[in-house]
């Protein structure tokens, strides 16, 4: 399944990208995922979306909403945004569902009458929200499964019986009757969610066929109200408790189908499994890639290929790179077991950054302890740019590297140990003050050695 790079633009620049463009579908949404503080523009599967921030300054009581270009008010754009919300909610571990829609010449915002934003959870930090590498859904059956999952997750705290029915449809939409029964029987023994496992054991302890129970006392009982068969009576607390308990099982089965059988990863799984070095493989020789992925060393650095000596743009995602980091010389310094050690330096060679590219394990590491300024020749701008980079990375910002001919790659987020991170801008101010003090002392020392003639 394709999980491509997804460009993001955050804050005022997000809306600036659409200034003057006409024709927009705007939808209000309800969401259980953490919502961005600021506006986010992104491009997913060839279409643009603007996720309006929950704390954007342009609205007094902003409600979560999404905009997408649309020449007219039609079902094609609405269907596309439904598909987008399905995968966005699943990828970020919850749901996003549309509650209202409107079309206009320009994007139209929504507001809430509540003091709080409808109970919305807001992602802390301007640059912490992203859906990069979200899977592209190309199979129509998988699309349907995600749509039913979106319904089921949203309804879980609203209407448990209908939530059960939507989760059941995730599975029912993928199999004929016999194959569905066989799949459920096998999958019941593979669930790991504690609540689902406990409910299965409870039912089996009473001699109940769980597979049959889910259909008769769940799916059919919710969908029908036959006189002589099980129903879920809205006025009977025991019926509602039963369906609520069984929701743990059917919800877990629905999630398993999408994750395992359909092969759709969420953000957490992709974080564990994605090979961050893969975009650079095409820039290297096949022999070097094979050697390093097997845990070997590359003896001849020239044999690495086009990546051996090139230029790289280094930025704190999703901001534009500092001017000195936009086109840095990028050189391979050596090779370890399955790894390459890279050095990047600016044109004046006053800033040096180092990175370890681990092809064996699919990770890229920013080596802050081996990066620094070349003392004695650095400028005030060098000090500012380097210390902002250093302390932002210590503070969990994502470093992104871009080499011509490949999509950007991201470094692993650094988790500091035995370090109390400073606020980056405060650290920059301290570093600049120390630099100016040293420069002033050096200037006085020069005057003392070479006094001005009288």
BAMARLUM-27064 format. One record per residue (C-alpha): residue number from 1; residue in three letters; x, z, y. Coordinates in steps of 0.2 Angstrom, whole numbers, plus 2048, in hexadecimal, padded with zeros to 3 digits. Layout:
<bazas>
     n   res   east    up   north
   NUM   ALA      X     Z       Y
...
</bazas>
This chain:
<bazas>
     n   res   east    up   north
     1   UNK    800   800     800
     2   UNK    807   7FB     811
     3   UNK    80B   80A     81D
     4   UNK    813   800     82C
     5   UNK    81A   807     83C
     6   UNK    80C   80A     848
     7   UNK    811   809     85B
     8   UNK    80B   818     865
     9   UNK    80A   81A     878
    10   UNK    806   82C     87F
    11   UNK    7FF   832     88F
    12   UNK    7FC   828     89F
    13   UNK    806   819     898
    14   UNK    7F8   818     88A
    15   UNK    7EA   813     897
    16   UNK    7F7   809     8A1
    17   UNK    7F8   7FD     892
    18   UNK    7E6   7F8     894
    19   UNK    7E4   7F8     8A7
    20   UNK    7DA   7E9     8AD
    21   UNK    7D5   7E3     89B
    22   UNK    7C3   7E0     899
    23   UNK    7B7   7E3     88A
    24   UNK    7B8   7F4     881
    25   UNK    7AE   7FD     873
    26   UNK    7AE   80F     876
    27   UNK    7A9   81C     869
    28   UNK    7A7   82F     86A
    29   UNK    7AC   838     85A
    30   UNK    7AC   848     851
    31   UNK    7BC   84D     848
    32   UNK    7C3   85B     83E
    33   UNK    7D5   855     840
    34   UNK    7E0   85B     84E
    35   UNK    7DD   850     85D
    36   UNK    7EA   84B     869
    37   UNK    7EC   854     87A
    38   UNK    7F0   844     883
    39   UNK    7EA   832     882
    40   UNK    7F2   828     874
    41   UNK    7F3   815     873
    42   UNK    7F7   80E     862
    43   UNK    7F7   7FD     859
    44   UNK    7F0   7FE     847
    45   UNK    7EE   7EF     83B
    46   UNK    7EF   7E3     84A
    47   UNK    7E2   7EC     855
    48   UNK    7E4   7F8     863
    49   UNK    7DC   809     865
    50   UNK    7DC   816     872
    51   UNK    7DA   828     86C
    52   UNK    7D4   831     87C
    53   UNK    7DD   842     87E
    54   UNK    7D3   852     87D
    55   UNK    7DC   859     88C
    56   UNK    7DE   849     896
    57   UNK    7DE   84D     8A9
    58   UNK    7D1   83F     8AD
    59   UNK    7C2   848     8A6
    60   UNK    7BC   85A     8AA
    61   UNK    7B4   85C     899
    62   UNK    7BB   84E     88E
    63   UNK    7B3   84B     87D
    64   UNK    7BD   842     86F
    65   UNK    7BB   82F     870
    66   UNK    7C4   81F     86A
    67   UNK    7C4   80E     873
    68   UNK    7C8   7FD     86B
    69   UNK    7C8   7EC     873
    70   UNK    7B8   7E2     870
    71   UNK    7B2   7D2     879
    72   UNK    7A0   7D7     876
    73   UNK    796   7E5     86F
    74   UNK    795   7DF     85D
    75   UNK    796   7E6     84B
    76   UNK    7A7   7DF     847
    77   UNK    7B0   7EB     854
    78   UNK    7A5   7F9     84F
    79   UNK    7A9   7F7     83C
    80   UNK    7BC   7F6     840
    81   UNK    7BB   806     849
    82   UNK    7B1   80E     83B
    83   UNK    7BF   809     82F
    84   UNK    7CC   810     83B
    85   UNK    7C4   821     83C
    86   UNK    7C2   821     829
    87   UNK    7D5   81F     826
    88   UNK    7DA   82A     835
    89   UNK    7D0   839     82F
    90   UNK    7D6   837     81E
    91   UNK    7E8   835     823
    92   UNK    7E9   844     82E
    93   UNK    7E0   84F     822
    94   UNK    7CE   850     827
    95   UNK    7C1   844     82F
    96   UNK    7BD   83A     83E
    97   UNK    7AB   833     840
    98   UNK    7A2   82A     84D
    99   UNK    793   832     856
   100   UNK    790   826     864
   101   UNK    795   815     86B
   102   UNK    794   80B     87A
   103   UNK    79C   7FA     880
   104   UNK    7A2   7F6     892
   105   UNK    7AD   7EC     89C
   106   UNK    7B9   7FB     89C
   107   UNK    7BC   809     891
   108   UNK    7AE   816     893
   109   UNK    7B2   828     890
   110   UNK    7A7   836     889
   111   UNK    7A5   848     88F
   112   UNK    79F   858     887
   113   UNK    793   864     88F
   114   UNK    79B   872     885
   115   UNK    7A9   87D     88D
   116   UNK    7B4   87A     87E
   117   UNK    7B6   868     877
   118   UNK    7A9   869     869
   119   UNK    7B4   875     85F
   120   UNK    7C2   868     85E
   121   UNK    7D3   86D     858
   122   UNK    7E0   866     864
   123   UNK    7F1   862     85E
   124   UNK    7FE   86C     868
   125   UNK    80B   863     872
   126   UNK    80A   852     87B
   127   UNK    814   849     86E
   128   UNK    80F   851     85E
   129   UNK    800   846     859
   130   UNK    803   836     850
   131   UNK    7FD   82C     841
   132   UNK    80C   821     83F
   133   UNK    80D   818     82E
   134   UNK    7FB   81B     82B
   135   UNK    7F6   810     81C
   136   UNK    7EE   7FF     81E
   137   UNK    7DE   7FE     813
   138   UNK    7DD   7EC     80D
   139   UNK    7D2   7EF     7FD
   140   UNK    7BF   7EF     801
   141   UNK    7BC   7FB     7F3
   142   UNK    7C8   808     7FA
   143   UNK    7C0   805     80B
   144   UNK    7AF   80A     804
   145   UNK    7B7   819     7FC
   146   UNK    7BF   81F     80C
   147   UNK    7AE   81C     816
   148   UNK    7A5   827     809
   149   UNK    7B2   834     80A
   150   UNK    7B1   834     81D
   151   UNK    79E   838     81B
   152   UNK    7A1   845     80E
   153   UNK    7AE   84F     818
   154   UNK    7A4   84E     828
   155   UNK    794   854     820
   156   UNK    79C   863     816
   157   UNK    799   86F     824
   158   UNK    789   867     829
   159   UNK    77F   862     81A
   160   UNK    787   867     809
   161   UNK    77B   85D     7FE
   162   UNK    77E   84D     807
   163   UNK    790   851     808
   164   UNK    790   852     7F5
   165   UNK    787   841     7F4
   166   UNK    794   839     7FF
   167   UNK    7A2   840     7F5
   168   UNK    79A   83A     7E5
   169   UNK    798   829     7EC
   170   UNK    7AB   828     7EF
   171   UNK    7AC   827     7DB
   172   UNK    79C   81F     7D8
   173   UNK    7A0   810     7E3
   174   UNK    7B0   80C     7D9
   175   UNK    7AA   80C     7C6
   176   UNK    79B   807     7BC
   177   UNK    792   815     7B4
   178   UNK    79C   817     7A4
   179   UNK    7AD   815     7AC
   180   UNK    7A8   822     7B9
   181   UNK    7A3   82F     7AC
   182   UNK    7B4   82C     7A3
   183   UNK    7BE   82D     7B3
   184   UNK    7B6   83D     7B8
   185   UNK    7B8   845     7A7
   186   UNK    7CB   841     7A8
   187   UNK    7CD   846     7BA
   188   UNK    7C4   857     7B8
   189   UNK    7D3   85D     7AE
   190   UNK    7E0   856     7BB
   191   UNK    7D9   85F     7CB
   192   UNK    7E4   86C     7D2
   193   UNK    7DA   873     7E1
   194   UNK    7D7   885     7DD
   195   UNK    7C4   886     7E2
   196   UNK    7C0   877     7D8
   197   UNK    7CA   87D     7C9
   198   UNK    7C1   88E     7CA
   199   UNK    7B0   886     7CB
   200   UNK    7B3   87B     7BC
   201   UNK    7B8   88A     7B2
   202   UNK    7A9   893     7B7
   203   UNK    79D   885     7B2
   204   UNK    7A6   883     7A1
   205   UNK    7A5   895     79E
   206   UNK    793   894     79E
   207   UNK    793   885     792
   208   UNK    78F   878     79F
   209   UNK    796   866     79E
   210   UNK    79E   864     7AF
   211   UNK    79D   851     7AF
   212   UNK    78B   851     7AB
   213   UNK    787   85F     7B7
   214   UNK    78F   856     7C6
   215   UNK    783   848     7C3
   216   UNK    773   850     7BE
   217   UNK    774   860     7C9
   218   UNK    77D   858     7D7
   219   UNK    77C   845     7DA
   220   UNK    76A   843     7D3
   221   UNK    764   853     7D9
   222   UNK    769   84F     7EA
   223   UNK    763   83D     7EA
   224   UNK    753   840     7E2
   225   UNK    744   84C     7E2
   226   UNK    73C   848     7D1
   227   UNK    72F   855     7CB
   228   UNK    736   857     7BA
   229   UNK    749   857     7BE
   230   UNK    756   861     7C7
   231   UNK    755   861     7DA
   232   UNK    75E   869     7E8
   233   UNK    750   872     7F1
   234   UNK    755   876     803
   235   UNK    74B   886     803
   236   UNK    753   88D     7F3
   237   UNK    763   896     7F7
   238   UNK    769   895     7E5
   239   UNK    768   882     7E6
   240   UNK    772   882     7F6
   241   UNK    77F   88E     7EF
   242   UNK    781   883     7DF
   243   UNK    784   873     7E9
   244   UNK    790   87B     7F4
   245   UNK    79A   882     7E6
   246   UNK    79A   871     7DD
   247   UNK    7A0   869     7ED
   248   UNK    7B1   870     7EA
   249   UNK    7B2   865     7DA
   250   UNK    7AA   855     7E0
   251   UNK    7B5   856     7F0
   252   UNK    7C5   858     7E6
   253   UNK    7C0   849     7DB
   254   UNK    7BD   83E     7EA
   255   UNK    7CD   843     7F2
   256   UNK    7D6   840     7E1
   257   UNK    7CF   82F     7DF
   258   UNK    7D5   829     7F0
   259   UNK    7E6   831     7EF
   260   UNK    7EA   82D     7DD
   261   UNK    7E0   81F     7D7
   262   UNK    7DE   815     7E7
   263   UNK    7F0   81A     7EC
   264   UNK    7EC   81F     7FE
   265   UNK    7F9   82B     805
   266   UNK    7F5   838     812
   267   UNK    801   83D     81F
   268   UNK    808   84C     815
   269   UNK    80B   841     806
   270   UNK    813   833     810
   271   UNK    81E   840     818
   272   UNK    825   845     807
   273   UNK    826   834     7FF
   274   UNK    82A   827     80D
   275   UNK    83B   81F     80D
   276   UNK    840   820     81F
   277   UNK    84F   815     81C
   278   UNK    845   806     814
   279   UNK    844   7FC     825
   280   UNK    857   7FB     825
   281   UNK    859   7F4     814
   282   UNK    857   7E2     819
   283   UNK    865   7E4     825
   284   UNK    871   7EA     817
   285   UNK    878   7E1     809
   286   UNK    86F   7E2     7F8
   287   UNK    87E   7E9     7F0
   288   UNK    880   7F7     7FD
   289   UNK    86E   7FC     7FC
   290   UNK    86E   7FD     7E9
   291   UNK    87E   807     7E9
   292   UNK    878   814     7F6
   293   UNK    867   816     7EE
   294   UNK    870   819     7DD
   295   UNK    87A   827     7E6
   296   UNK    88A   81E     7E7
   297   UNK    896   81B     7F6
   298   UNK    899   80B     7FF
   299   UNK    8AC   808     7FF
   300   UNK    8AD   7F9     80B
   301   UNK    8A3   7FD     81B
   302   UNK    8A3   7EB     81F
   303   UNK    899   7E9     80F
   304   UNK    88A   7F2     817
   305   UNK    884   7E3     81F
   306   UNK    87D   7E0     831
   307   UNK    87A   7F3     833
   308   UNK    88D   7F6     832
   309   UNK    88F   7F3     845
   310   UNK    880   7F0     850
   311   UNK    877   7F8     85E
   312   UNK    869   805     85D
   313   UNK    85C   80C     869
   314   UNK    85A   81F     867
   315   UNK    84B   827     86E
   316   UNK    840   837     86D
   317   UNK    830   830     866
   318   UNK    825   82A     86E
   319   UNK    82E   82A     87F
   320   UNK    839   81B     885
   321   UNK    84B   81E     882
   322   UNK    856   825     88F
   323   UNK    860   816     898
   324   UNK    870   81B     88F
   325   UNK    868   81C     87E
   326   UNK    85F   80B     87F
   327   UNK    86D   801     879
   328   UNK    87A   80C     870
   329   UNK    888   805     865
   330   UNK    885   809     853
   331   UNK    893   80A     847
   332   UNK    895   810     835
   333   UNK    8A2   81D     834
   334   UNK    8A2   820     821
   335   UNK    898   822     811
   336   UNK    894   831     806
   337   UNK    88A   832     7F6
   338   UNK    87B   827     7FA
   339   UNK    87D   829     80C
   340   UNK    885   820     81B
   341   UNK    88B   829     82B
   342   UNK    888   821     83B
   343   UNK    88E   824     84D
   344   UNK    885   81E     85C
   345   UNK    88D   81E     86E
   346   UNK    888   818     87F
   347   UNK    891   80A     888
   348   UNK    89D   816     891
   349   UNK    8A0   820     881
   350   UNK    89C   830     889
   351   UNK    88E   835     87D
   352   UNK    890   835     86A
   353   UNK    881   837     85E
   354   UNK    883   837     84B
   355   UNK    877   834     83D
   356   UNK    877   835     82A
   357   UNK    86D   827     822
   358   UNK    868   82D     810
   359   UNK    863   81E     806
   360   UNK    862   828     7F6
   361   UNK    855   834     7FC
   362   UNK    84D   829     80A
   363   UNK    851   834     819
   364   UNK    85A   832     829
   365   UNK    862   842     831
   366   UNK    867   844     843
   367   UNK    878   84E     843
   368   UNK    877   858     853
   369   UNK    886   863     84E
   370   UNK    891   853     84D
   371   UNK    88A   84C     85D
   372   UNK    88F   850     86F
   373   UNK    897   84B     880
   374   UNK    8A9   846     882
   375   UNK    8AF   853     88E
   376   UNK    8B8   84E     89E
   377   UNK    8B0   83D     8A0
   378   UNK    89D   841     89F
   379   UNK    892   83E     8AE
   380   UNK    883   849     8B4
   381   UNK    877   83C     8AC
   382   UNK    881   83D     89C
   383   UNK    87E   850     89C
   384   UNK    86C   84F     8A0
   385   UNK    868   841     893
   386   UNK    872   849     885
   387   UNK    86B   85B     887
   388   UNK    859   855     889
   389   UNK    85C   84C     878
   390   UNK    865   85A     870
   391   UNK    858   868     875
   392   UNK    849   85D     872
   393   UNK    84F   859     860
   394   UNK    852   86C     85D
   395   UNK    840   86E     863
   396   UNK    839   863     855
   397   UNK    838   853     85E
   398   UNK    839   843     854
   399   UNK    848   838     856
   400   UNK    845   825     854
   401   UNK    852   818     851
   402   UNK    84F   805     854
   403   UNK    85B   7F8     84F
   404   UNK    857   7E5     853
   405   UNK    84F   7DD     844
   406   UNK    846   7EC     83C
   407   UNK    838   7F7     840
   408   UNK    83D   808     848
   409   UNK    842   816     83C
   410   UNK    840   829     83F
   411   UNK    84C   837     83B
   412   UNK    846   847     832
   413   UNK    840   854     83E
   414   UNK    84D   862     840
   415   UNK    847   874     83C
   416   UNK    853   880     845
   417   UNK    85A   88F     83B
   418   UNK    861   89E     844
   419   UNK    85E   895     855
   420   UNK    852   89A     862
   421   UNK    84D   889     86A
   422   UNK    84E   887     87D
   423   UNK    841   87E     887
   424   UNK    849   86D     888
   425   UNK    847   86B     89B
   426   UNK    84E   87D     89E
   427   UNK    85D   879     893
   428   UNK    860   869     89D
   429   UNK    860   873     8AD
   430   UNK    86C   880     8A6
   431   UNK    878   872     8A0
   432   UNK    878   869     8B0
   433   UNK    87B   879     8BA
   434   UNK    88A   87D     8AF
   435   UNK    890   86B     8B1
   436   UNK    88F   86B     8C4
   437   UNK    898   87C     8C4
   438   UNK    8A6   875     8B9
   439   UNK    8A7   866     8C4
   440   UNK    8A8   870     8D3
   441   UNK    8B6   87B     8CC
   442   UNK    8C0   86C     8C6
   443   UNK    8BE   865     8D8
   444   UNK    8C5   874     8E0
   445   UNK    8D3   875     8D3
   446   UNK    8D8   863     8D8
   447   UNK    8D8   867     8EA
   448   UNK    8E4   876     8E7
   449   UNK    8F0   86B     8DD
   450   UNK    8EF   85D     8EA
   451   UNK    8EB   864     8FA
   452   UNK    8E5   859     908
   453   UNK    8F3   854     914
   454   UNK    8F2   85D     926
</bazas>
